[in-house]
Amino acid sequence: MDYIKSPMGIEKRSFEIIGEEMGECNFPERELSIVKRVIHTTGDFQYKDILYIREGAVDSALELLKKGVTIYTDTNMAAAGINKKALAKLNCKVECFVSRSEIADIAKEKEITRSMAAVEKAVEEGVEFFVFGNAPTALYKLKELTLAGKAKPKFIVGAPVGFVGAADSKEEIEKLDVPMITIRGRKGGSNIAAAIVNALMYMITR
């Protein structure tokens, strides 16, 4: 039986198929590589229509990554999906505070979600690069903290998935004058958030 065995060969052929099947697309080359990476992760071509990349967002993200930024993620799943070799090459690190016992205590005391408490912690730590793939409440909290002048995000990936708050939270975060990439509507997920970060890092490391 003849089939592709090389991991790089499989990825190369996958991206060729995506290019053949996705049809006309108005994204510039770098932005297109992000769209293709998300489609590769999901097998879903609808993402070319619902992935929003703000003008200048790619440049802003790359500038931060080249400096060795701390990347905050709202889930351990998103953190796990971000390529560790690329992170190491760029001297970047990923933080996810949501499972820490102190965060659970704060959330219980304030009667908020752990994701919201984790964002507060990230802001206290001076994080500027935020990645959301699961929690709409975390996205709302980041907007609140930004409008209050407490948070100063320089780049946001907004990709929460779900039926309660996911679409609305992304609409709200887009009202901020911050470089960002979002997945509009109900779709999204931690794997997609990680794929977007990987696509950005690969622009530098590959």
Backbone torsions as a table, in degrees:
resi	resn	phi	psi	omega
1	MET	NA	130.3	-175.4
2	ASP	-102.4	120.3	176.8
3	TYR	-153.8	161.3	-177.4
4	ILE	-75.8	127.4	-178.0
5	LYS	-106.5	-24.5	-177.7
6	SER	-73.5	128.0	177.7
7	PRO	-55.9	-43.7	179.4
8	MET	-68.4	-33.9	177.2
9	GLY	-65.8	-40.3	177.9
10	ILE	-63.8	-45.2	-180.0
11	GLU	-64.0	-43.5	-179.7
12	LYS	-59.3	-46.4	-179.2
13	ARG	-67.2	-37.0	178.5
14	SER	-59.7	-44.6	-179.1
15	PHE	-70.4	-30.6	174.0
16	GLU	-63.4	-43.9	179.5
17	ILE	-64.3	-43.0	178.3
18	ILE	-59.0	-44.8	178.9
19	GLY	-61.8	-37.4	-179.5
20	GLU	-70.9	-35.1	-170.3
21	GLU	-98.5	-15.9	-173.0
22	MET	-79.4	-12.7	176.7
23	GLY	74.7	-164.0	-177.3
24	GLU	-67.0	140.3	-178.3
25	CYS	-147.8	135.2	-175.0
26	ASN	-95.1	8.4	-179.3
27	PHE	-72.0	139.2	170.4
28	PRO	-62.5	168.4	-171.4
29	GLU	-56.3	-48.7	-177.2
30	ARG	-67.3	-43.1	178.2
31	GLU	-63.6	-37.2	178.9
32	LEU	-62.6	-35.2	179.3
33	SER	-65.0	-31.2	176.1
34	ILE	-70.0	-46.3	178.7
35	VAL	-57.6	-46.4	-179.2
36	LYS	-64.5	-37.6	178.9
37	ARG	-64.3	-39.9	178.2
38	VAL	-67.5	-42.8	177.4
39	ILE	-63.6	-40.1	178.1
40	HIS	-60.8	-36.7	-178.9
41	THR	-73.4	-33.7	-171.9
42	THR	-106.6	-25.0	-172.6
43	GLY	73.0	17.1	-172.8
44	ASP	-120.6	112.5	-177.6
45	PHE	-75.7	-10.8	179.0
46	GLN	-62.8	-22.3	-177.5
47	TYR	-62.7	-22.7	177.7
48	LYS	-67.6	-17.9	-179.7
49	ASP	-99.2	-19.5	-175.0
50	ILE	-115.0	-0.3	177.7
51	LEU	-87.8	119.9	-177.9
52	TYR	-107.7	124.1	177.5
53	ILE	-120.0	110.7	-178.8
54	ARG	-66.3	144.4	179.4
55	GLU	-57.2	129.2	179.8
56	GLY	87.2	-6.3	-176.1
57	ALA	-65.3	-40.2	-179.0
58	VAL	-63.3	-45.8	178.5
59	ASP	-59.3	-42.4	-179.7
60	SER	-63.7	-43.8	179.9
61	ALA	-64.0	-44.6	-179.0
62	LEU	-64.4	-38.2	178.4
63	GLU	-61.1	-42.8	178.8
64	LEU	-66.6	-44.5	-178.8
65	LEU	-61.9	-38.5	-179.9
66	LYS	-66.9	-21.8	179.4
67	LYS	-85.9	-7.4	-177.4
68	GLY	80.8	56.8	-173.0
69	VAL	-80.0	157.9	168.7
70	THR	-89.2	126.9	-178.8
71	ILE	-103.5	120.7	176.1
72	TYR	-92.6	131.6	173.6
73	THR	-119.8	150.2	-178.2
74	ASP	-86.2	-7.8	178.2
75	THR	-140.3	152.1	173.9
76	ASN	-66.1	-28.9	178.7
77	MET	-63.8	-43.5	177.4
78	ALA	-64.0	-42.5	179.1
79	ALA	-60.7	-41.6	-179.0
80	ALA	-66.5	-29.2	-176.7
81	GLY	-82.1	-12.1	179.6
82	ILE	-80.6	128.3	-171.9
83	ASN	-61.5	119.4	-174.7
84	LYS	-71.4	-35.1	179.0
85	LYS	-65.9	-41.3	178.2
86	ALA	-66.0	-40.5	176.8
87	LEU	-58.1	-45.9	-178.2
88	ALA	-63.5	-40.9	179.0
89	LYS	-60.8	-34.3	-176.8
90	LEU	-93.7	-1.7	-176.9
91	ASN	58.5	36.3	176.3
92	CYS	-100.6	161.3	174.8
93	LYS	-138.3	158.4	179.9
94	VAL	-113.0	136.4	175.3
95	GLU	-123.8	137.5	173.1
96	CYS	-137.6	108.1	-173.3
97	PHE	-89.1	-6.2	-165.2
98	VAL	-62.8	-28.6	-176.9
99	SER	-94.1	2.5	179.3
100	ARG	-71.2	142.2	-178.4
101	SER	-62.0	-36.2	179.9
102	GLU	-63.7	-33.6	178.6
103	ILE	-69.3	-40.8	177.0
104	ALA	-61.2	-40.1	179.5
105	ASP	-65.5	-44.0	179.5
106	ILE	-63.6	-43.3	-179.7
107	ALA	-61.4	-42.2	179.8
108	LYS	-65.8	-43.5	-178.9
109	GLU	-64.3	-41.2	-177.2
110	LYS	-89.4	-7.3	-176.9
111	GLU	57.6	48.2	174.9
112	ILE	-126.6	171.2	178.1
113	THR	-72.6	155.6	176.2
114	ARG	-61.5	-33.1	179.3
115	SER	-63.2	-38.0	177.4
116	MET	-67.6	-43.6	178.7
117	ALA	-63.4	-36.6	179.6
118	ALA	-66.7	-37.3	176.6
119	VAL	-64.7	-41.5	176.7
120	GLU	-58.0	-41.6	178.1
121	LYS	-63.6	-44.2	179.6
122	ALA	-60.4	-41.0	179.0
123	VAL	-64.9	-41.7	176.7
124	GLU	-59.6	-33.7	-179.0
125	GLU	-80.8	-3.8	177.8
126	GLY	81.7	22.4	179.6
127	VAL	-64.9	141.2	-179.6
128	GLU	-121.6	-13.0	-175.7
129	PHE	-117.4	107.7	-173.3
130	PHE	-112.7	136.0	-178.5
131	VAL	-130.1	118.7	-177.8
132	PHE	-121.2	125.1	178.1
133	GLY	-126.4	1.2	-172.6
134	ASN	-141.6	-42.7	-165.0
135	ALA	-105.9	104.1	175.8
136	PRO	-59.2	-36.2	-178.7
137	THR	-62.3	-31.9	178.2
138	ALA	-67.5	-37.9	179.2
139	LEU	-67.6	-43.1	175.6
140	TYR	-58.8	-44.4	-178.4
141	LYS	-62.5	-41.1	178.6
142	LEU	-62.8	-39.3	177.7
143	LYS	-62.8	-45.7	179.6
144	GLU	-58.1	-46.7	-178.1
145	LEU	-67.2	-33.1	178.5
146	THR	-69.4	-45.4	179.3
147	LEU	-64.9	-28.9	178.8
148	ALA	-81.4	-4.0	179.4
149	GLY	80.9	9.2	-178.9
150	LYS	-88.7	-33.7	178.3
151	ALA	-105.7	145.3	178.7
152	LYS	-132.5	66.7	-179.4
153	PRO	-66.4	139.3	176.7
154	LYS	-108.1	-12.5	175.3
155	PHE	-161.6	138.0	-179.0
156	ILE	-133.0	134.3	164.9
157	VAL	-105.9	116.3	-179.2
158	GLY	-112.7	101.4	-176.8
159	ALA	-137.8	35.8	175.8
160	PRO	-59.7	147.0	-178.4
161	VAL	-116.7	146.4	174.0
162	GLY	141.8	-176.4	-174.6
163	PHE	-105.1	-17.2	-178.7
164	VAL	-115.8	104.0	173.8
165	GLY	88.1	-14.4	-174.8
166	ALA	-63.2	-54.6	-178.6
167	ALA	-64.6	-44.2	-177.5
168	ASP	-64.5	-41.0	-178.1
169	SER	-64.0	-34.7	178.8
170	LYS	-72.7	-35.3	174.2
171	GLU	-62.5	-40.8	-178.8
172	GLU	-67.6	-43.8	-177.5
173	ILE	-66.3	-28.7	179.0
174	GLU	-68.4	-14.8	177.8
175	LYS	-74.5	-16.3	177.3
176	LEU	-76.7	146.0	176.7
177	ASP	-87.9	70.4	-176.3
178	VAL	-135.1	139.5	174.5
179	PRO	-59.5	131.2	-176.4
180	MET	-158.3	161.0	170.6
181	ILE	-128.0	127.5	-180.0
182	THR	-130.3	160.7	171.6
183	ILE	-109.5	110.4	-174.8
184	ARG	-76.0	147.6	179.6
185	GLY	88.9	-160.7	-174.7
186	ARG	-79.8	-21.0	-174.7
187	LYS	-76.3	162.3	-179.7
188	GLY	152.4	-150.8	177.9
189	GLY	135.6	160.4	-178.8
190	SER	-62.2	-37.1	179.4
191	ASN	-64.7	-35.5	179.3
192	ILE	-72.6	-41.8	177.0
193	ALA	-58.1	-43.8	178.4
194	ALA	-65.2	-39.9	-179.7
195	ALA	-61.8	-38.2	178.7
196	ILE	-64.6	-44.3	178.3
197	VAL	-63.6	-42.8	178.8
198	ASN	-61.0	-43.5	179.6
199	ALA	-58.9	-40.3	178.7
200	LEU	-66.5	-45.2	-179.6
201	MET	-64.6	-38.1	-178.4
202	TYR	-65.0	-23.9	175.9
203	MET	-62.4	-25.0	-179.0
204	ILE	-99.1	-40.8	-168.8
205	THR	-91.8	-14.6	-177.4
206	ARG	-110.3	NA	NA
